[in-house]
Amino acid sequence: MILAVLAAATVAAAPPTCPGDNTPEINRCAEVRLDKTDDTLARYVAAARKRLKDDSASAATLTAFDKAEVAFGAYRDAECEAVYQDWIEGTIRTLMDINCRIDLTVRHTHVVWANWLTYMDSTPPILPEPPDAPPRP
């Protein structure tokens, strides 16, 4: 019995990942996390484009890179809209959509880093390896 009380007290004392007393507050916190994730991706994409230009990449390579970024945006929108629709009946639908966007953006940022900001030899990467996704609320 004492262990159960202590365990409950420990859980209750842990701060929530996205504090909030209601759905709009939690969603707003998640939106801030998404904004940060989008900003990180934008920084890595800009660095990748700069590297391509600095390395005198072909116009075809730059065009293909830009096309891939547009395709990623379209894929993210479509996938996360599907997630939103799957949860349409619940108040959690917006949070599920935001978490989907965060997860996909974090993964894509890592792909950009691995493909365009690292080198095949021991040269250090242009930017550090991007962080994993922040914990979900």
MARMAR-443244 format. One line per field, with one value per residue: residue number from 0; chain; x, y, z of N, C-alpha, C in turn. Coordinates in nm, 2 decimals. Atoms other than C-alpha are relative to their C-alpha. Example, Ala and Ser with C-alpha at 12.3 -4.5 7.8 and 13.67 -1.06 7.14 Angstrom:
BEGIN
n: [0, 1]
chain: [A, A]
n_xx: [0.09, -0.09]
n_yy: [-0.12, -0.11]
n_zz: [0.00, 0.00]
ca_xx: [1.23, 1.37]
ca_yy: [-0.45, -0.11]
ca_zz: [0.78, 0.71]
c_xx: [0.09, -0.08]
c_yy: [0.12, 0.11]
c_zz: [0.00, 0.08]
END
This chain:
BEGIN
n: [0, 1, 2, 3, 4, 5, 6, 7, 8, 9, 10, 11, 12, 13, 14, 15, 16, 17, 18, 19, 20, 21, 22, 23, 24, 25, 26, 27, 28, 29, 30, 31, 32, 33, 34, 35, 36, 37, 38, 39, 40, 41, 42, 43, 44, 45, 46, 47, 48, 49, 50, 51, 52, 53, 54, 55, 56, 57, 58, 59, 60, 61, 62, 63, 64, 65, 66, 67, 68, 69, 70, 71, 72, 73, 74, 75, 76, 77, 78, 79, 80, 81, 82, 83, 84, 85, 86, 87, 88, 89, 90, 91, 92, 93, 94, 95, 96, 97, 98, 99, 100, 101, 102, 103, 104, 105, 106, 107, 108, 109, 110, 111, 112, 113, 114, 115, 116, 117, 118, 119, 120, 121, 122, 123, 124, 125, 126, 127, 128, 129, 130, 131, 132, 133, 134, 135, 136]
chain: [A, A, A, A, A, A, A, A, A, A, A, A, A, A, A, A, A, A, A, A, A, A, A, A, A, A, A, A, A, A, A, A, A, A, A, A, A, A, A, A, A, A, A, A, A, A, A, A, A, A, A, A, A, A, A, A, A, A, A, A, A, A, A, A, A, A, A, A, A, A, A, A, A, A, A, A, A, A, A, A, A, A, A, A, A, A, A, A, A, A, A, A, A, A, A, A, A, A, A, A, A, A, A, A, A, A, A, A, A, A, A, A, A, A, A, A, A, A, A, A, A, A, A, A, A, A, A, A, A, A, A, A, A, A, A, A, A]
n_xx: [0.08, -0.09, -0.07, 0.10, 0.02, -0.12, 0.00, 0.10, -0.05, -0.11, 0.06, 0.06, -0.10, -0.07, 0.07, 0.05, -0.08, 0.07, 0.09, 0.12, 0.12, 0.10, -0.05, -0.07, -0.13, -0.09, -0.02, -0.09, -0.14, -0.04, -0.03, -0.13, -0.10, 0.00, -0.07, -0.15, -0.05, 0.00, -0.12, -0.12, -0.01, -0.03, -0.14, -0.07, 0.02, -0.07, -0.14, -0.02, 0.00, -0.12, -0.11, 0.01, -0.05, -0.14, -0.07, 0.03, 0.08, 0.07, 0.13, 0.09, 0.00, 0.07, 0.14, 0.05, 0.01, 0.12, 0.12, 0.01, 0.05, 0.14, 0.06, 0.01, 0.10, 0.13, 0.02, 0.03, 0.14, 0.09, -0.01, 0.05, 0.15, 0.06, 0.00, 0.10, 0.13, 0.02, 0.04, 0.09, 0.11, -0.05, -0.06, -0.14, -0.03, -0.10, -0.12, -0.05, -0.05, -0.13, -0.11, -0.04, -0.08, -0.13, -0.07, -0.05, -0.10, -0.12, -0.06, -0.05, -0.12, -0.11, -0.03, -0.07, -0.13, -0.08, -0.02, -0.05, -0.08, -0.11, -0.10, -0.03, -0.13, 0.00, 0.04, 0.12, 0.12, 0.02, 0.07, 0.01, 0.11, 0.12, 0.05, 0.11, 0.13, 0.03, 0.11, 0.13, 0.08]
n_yy: [-0.12, -0.11, -0.02, -0.05, -0.14, -0.06, 0.00, -0.10, -0.14, -0.02, -0.03, -0.13, -0.11, -0.02, -0.11, 0.05, -0.05, -0.12, -0.03, -0.06, 0.05, 0.03, 0.03, -0.11, -0.03, 0.11, -0.02, -0.12, 0.04, 0.09, -0.09, -0.07, 0.11, 0.01, -0.11, 0.02, 0.11, -0.06, -0.09, 0.08, 0.05, -0.11, -0.03, 0.11, -0.01, -0.12, 0.04, 0.10, -0.08, -0.08, 0.10, 0.03, -0.11, -0.02, 0.11, -0.02, 0.11, -0.03, -0.05, 0.11, 0.04, -0.10, 0.01, 0.13, -0.02, -0.09, 0.08, 0.09, -0.08, -0.02, 0.13, 0.03, -0.08, 0.05, 0.13, -0.03, -0.05, 0.11, 0.10, -0.05, -0.02, 0.13, 0.02, -0.09, 0.06, 0.12, -0.05, -0.11, 0.00, -0.03, -0.12, 0.02, 0.00, -0.10, 0.04, 0.12, -0.06, -0.07, 0.10, 0.06, -0.10, 0.00, 0.12, 0.00, -0.11, 0.04, 0.10, -0.06, -0.08, 0.09, 0.04, -0.11, 0.00, 0.12, 0.00, -0.13, -0.08, 0.08, 0.04, 0.14, 0.02, -0.04, -0.14, -0.02, -0.05, -0.14, -0.02, 0.12, 0.09, -0.07, 0.07, 0.09, -0.07, -0.02, 0.09, -0.04, -0.03]
n_zz: [0.00, -0.01, 0.13, 0.10, -0.03, 0.05, 0.15, 0.05, -0.03, 0.09, 0.13, -0.01, -0.01, 0.13, 0.08, 0.14, 0.11, 0.05, -0.10, 0.05, -0.07, 0.10, 0.13, 0.07, -0.05, 0.03, 0.15, 0.03, -0.04, 0.11, 0.12, -0.03, 0.03, 0.15, 0.05, -0.02, 0.09, 0.13, 0.00, 0.01, 0.13, 0.09, -0.02, 0.07, 0.14, 0.04, 0.00, 0.11, 0.13, 0.01, 0.03, 0.14, 0.08, -0.03, 0.07, 0.14, 0.05, 0.13, -0.01, -0.01, -0.14, -0.08, 0.04, -0.06, -0.14, -0.03, 0.03, -0.11, -0.11, 0.03, -0.01, -0.14, -0.06, 0.05, -0.07, -0.14, 0.00, 0.03, -0.11, -0.13, 0.02, -0.02, -0.15, -0.05, 0.03, -0.08, -0.13, 0.01, -0.10, -0.13, -0.03, 0.01, 0.14, 0.04, -0.05, 0.08, 0.12, -0.03, -0.03, 0.13, 0.07, -0.07, 0.02, 0.14, 0.02, -0.07, 0.08, 0.13, -0.03, -0.01, 0.14, 0.06, -0.06, 0.04, 0.15, 0.05, -0.09, -0.05, 0.11, 0.00, -0.07, -0.14, -0.01, -0.09, 0.07, 0.01, -0.12, -0.08, 0.02, -0.06, -0.12, 0.01, -0.03, -0.15, -0.05, 0.03, -0.12]
ca_xx: [0.00, 0.28, 0.46, 0.14, 0.10, 0.47, 0.44, 0.13, 0.30, 0.61, 0.39, 0.19, 0.50, 0.64, 0.57, 0.37, 0.55, 0.30, 0.14, -0.22, -0.55, -0.75, -0.73, -0.66, -0.37, -0.22, -0.27, -0.10, 0.20, 0.22, 0.20, 0.50, 0.69, 0.59, 0.71, 1.05, 1.07, 0.97, 1.24, 1.50, 1.41, 1.42, 1.77, 1.89, 1.74, 1.89, 2.23, 2.19, 2.10, 2.40, 2.63, 2.49, 2.55, 2.89, 2.99, 2.87, 2.61, 2.43, 2.11, 1.95, 2.06, 1.93, 1.60, 1.57, 1.64, 1.38, 1.13, 1.20, 1.13, 0.80, 0.71, 0.79, 0.56, 0.27, 0.33, 0.33, 0.01, -0.16, -0.04, -0.13, -0.47, -0.54, -0.44, -0.66, -0.95, -0.90, -0.94, -1.21, -1.46, -1.23, -1.10, -0.75, -0.77, -0.57, -0.30, -0.27, -0.23, 0.04, 0.23, 0.22, 0.37, 0.64, 0.73, 0.76, 0.95, 1.20, 1.26, 1.29, 1.53, 1.75, 1.73, 1.84, 2.12, 2.24, 2.21, 2.33, 2.51, 2.75, 3.05, 3.17, 3.51, 3.60, 3.50, 3.27, 2.91, 2.80, 2.55, 2.52, 2.30, 1.94, 1.78, 1.52, 1.15, 1.06, 0.84, 0.48, 0.23]
ca_yy: [0.00, 0.24, 0.17, 0.24, 0.58, 0.66, 0.56, 0.77, 1.07, 1.02, 1.02, 1.32, 1.52, 1.47, 1.78, 1.71, 1.74, 1.99, 2.15, 2.25, 2.22, 2.19, 2.08, 2.42, 2.48, 2.14, 2.20, 2.54, 2.39, 2.12, 2.39, 2.57, 2.23, 2.20, 2.55, 2.47, 2.15, 2.34, 2.60, 2.33, 2.17, 2.51, 2.57, 2.23, 2.27, 2.62, 2.47, 2.19, 2.44, 2.65, 2.34, 2.25, 2.60, 2.63, 2.29, 2.41, 2.13, 2.10, 2.28, 1.94, 1.85, 2.17, 2.13, 1.77, 1.87, 2.15, 1.91, 1.66, 1.93, 2.02, 1.65, 1.61, 1.90, 1.75, 1.40, 1.54, 1.73, 1.43, 1.18, 1.40, 1.49, 1.12, 1.09, 1.39, 1.22, 0.90, 1.09, 1.33, 1.22, 1.31, 1.62, 1.47, 1.50, 1.82, 1.69, 1.37, 1.58, 1.80, 1.50, 1.34, 1.66, 1.67, 1.31, 1.33, 1.66, 1.53, 1.22, 1.43, 1.67, 1.37, 1.26, 1.60, 1.60, 1.25, 1.31, 1.67, 1.79, 1.50, 1.37, 1.03, 1.08, 1.21, 1.57, 1.69, 1.75, 2.10, 2.10, 1.87, 1.57, 1.70, 1.61, 1.34, 1.44, 1.60, 1.39, 1.39, 1.55]
ca_zz: [0.00, 0.09, -0.24, -0.44, -0.26, -0.33, -0.69, -0.74, -0.57, -0.80, -1.11, -1.00, -0.93, -1.28, -1.49, -1.81, -2.14, -2.27, -1.97, -2.01, -1.83, -2.15, -2.51, -2.66, -2.42, -2.49, -2.87, -2.85, -2.67, -2.94, -3.21, -3.05, -3.07, -3.44, -3.51, -3.36, -3.56, -3.88, -3.80, -3.76, -4.09, -4.27, -4.12, -4.25, -4.59, -4.62, -4.53, -4.78, -5.06, -4.97, -4.98, -5.32, -5.45, -5.29, -5.44, -5.78, -5.80, -6.13, -6.19, -6.22, -5.87, -5.72, -5.91, -5.79, -5.43, -5.44, -5.60, -5.32, -5.06, -5.22, -5.24, -4.87, -4.78, -4.99, -4.84, -4.48, -4.55, -4.70, -4.43, -4.14, -4.29, -4.30, -3.93, -3.85, -4.03, -3.85, -3.52, -3.64, -3.38, -3.09, -2.93, -2.97, -3.35, -3.37, -3.14, -3.34, -3.66, -3.50, -3.36, -3.71, -3.85, -3.59, -3.63, -4.01, -4.00, -3.75, -3.97, -4.29, -4.12, -4.04, -4.41, -4.53, -4.28, -4.38, -4.76, -4.79, -4.48, -4.41, -4.60, -4.70, -4.53, -4.18, -4.26, -3.99, -4.10, -4.19, -3.91, -3.61, -3.63, -3.57, -3.24, -3.20, -3.17, -2.84, -2.62, -2.70, -2.46]
c_xx: [0.09, 0.07, -0.10, -0.02, 0.13, 0.01, -0.09, 0.05, 0.11, -0.06, -0.07, 0.09, 0.07, -0.07, -0.04, 0.09, -0.05, -0.10, -0.13, -0.11, -0.11, 0.06, 0.06, 0.14, 0.10, 0.03, 0.10, 0.14, 0.06, 0.03, 0.13, 0.11, 0.01, 0.07, 0.15, 0.05, 0.00, 0.12, 0.13, 0.01, 0.04, 0.15, 0.09, -0.01, 0.08, 0.15, 0.03, 0.00, 0.13, 0.12, -0.01, 0.05, 0.15, 0.09, -0.02, -0.08, -0.07, -0.13, -0.10, -0.01, -0.08, -0.15, -0.06, -0.02, -0.12, -0.13, -0.03, -0.06, -0.15, -0.08, -0.02, -0.12, -0.14, -0.02, -0.04, -0.14, -0.10, -0.01, -0.07, -0.15, -0.07, 0.00, -0.11, -0.14, -0.03, -0.04, -0.11, -0.10, 0.05, 0.06, 0.16, 0.04, 0.11, 0.14, 0.06, 0.06, 0.14, 0.11, 0.05, 0.10, 0.14, 0.08, 0.06, 0.11, 0.13, 0.07, 0.06, 0.12, 0.13, 0.05, 0.08, 0.14, 0.09, 0.04, 0.08, 0.10, 0.12, 0.09, 0.04, 0.13, -0.02, -0.03, -0.12, -0.12, -0.01, -0.08, 0.00, -0.12, -0.12, -0.05, -0.12, -0.13, -0.01, -0.11, -0.13, -0.08, -0.09]
c_yy: [0.13, 0.02, 0.05, 0.15, 0.07, 0.01, 0.10, 0.14, 0.03, 0.04, 0.13, 0.11, 0.02, 0.10, -0.06, 0.06, 0.13, 0.04, 0.07, -0.06, -0.04, -0.03, 0.11, 0.04, -0.11, 0.01, 0.11, -0.04, -0.09, 0.08, 0.07, -0.11, -0.02, 0.12, -0.01, -0.11, 0.05, 0.09, -0.08, -0.06, 0.11, 0.03, -0.11, 0.00, 0.12, -0.04, -0.09, 0.08, 0.08, -0.09, -0.03, 0.11, 0.02, -0.11, 0.00, -0.13, 0.04, 0.06, -0.11, -0.05, 0.09, -0.01, -0.12, 0.01, 0.09, -0.08, -0.10, 0.07, 0.03, -0.13, -0.04, 0.08, -0.06, -0.14, 0.03, 0.05, -0.11, -0.11, 0.05, 0.04, -0.13, -0.04, 0.08, -0.06, -0.13, 0.03, 0.10, 0.01, 0.05, 0.13, -0.01, 0.01, 0.10, -0.03, -0.11, 0.05, 0.07, -0.10, -0.07, 0.09, 0.01, -0.12, -0.01, 0.10, -0.04, -0.11, 0.06, 0.09, -0.09, -0.05, 0.11, 0.01, -0.11, 0.01, 0.12, 0.07, -0.09, -0.04, -0.14, -0.03, 0.05, 0.15, 0.01, 0.05, 0.15, 0.05, -0.12, -0.09, 0.06, -0.08, -0.09, 0.09, 0.02, -0.10, 0.05, 0.04, -0.12]
c_zz: [0.00, -0.13, -0.10, 0.02, -0.05, -0.15, -0.06, 0.03, -0.10, -0.14, 0.00, 0.01, -0.13, -0.08, -0.13, -0.11, -0.06, 0.11, -0.06, 0.08, -0.10, -0.14, -0.07, 0.06, -0.04, -0.15, -0.03, 0.04, -0.11, -0.13, 0.01, -0.03, -0.15, -0.06, 0.01, -0.09, -0.14, -0.02, -0.02, -0.14, -0.10, 0.01, -0.07, -0.15, -0.06, -0.01, -0.11, -0.14, -0.01, -0.04, -0.15, -0.09, 0.01, -0.07, -0.15, -0.05, -0.13, 0.03, 0.02, 0.14, 0.09, -0.03, 0.07, 0.15, 0.03, -0.03, 0.12, 0.13, -0.01, 0.02, 0.15, 0.06, -0.04, 0.07, 0.15, 0.01, -0.02, 0.11, 0.12, -0.01, 0.02, 0.15, 0.06, -0.03, 0.08, 0.14, 0.00, 0.10, 0.14, 0.01, -0.02, -0.15, -0.04, 0.05, -0.08, -0.13, 0.03, 0.03, -0.13, -0.07, 0.06, -0.03, -0.14, -0.03, 0.06, -0.09, -0.13, 0.03, 0.01, -0.14, -0.07, 0.06, -0.06, -0.15, -0.04, 0.09, 0.06, -0.12, 0.01, 0.08, 0.14, 0.02, 0.09, -0.08, 0.01, 0.12, 0.09, -0.03, 0.07, 0.12, -0.04, 0.03, 0.15, 0.04, -0.03, 0.13, 0.04]
END
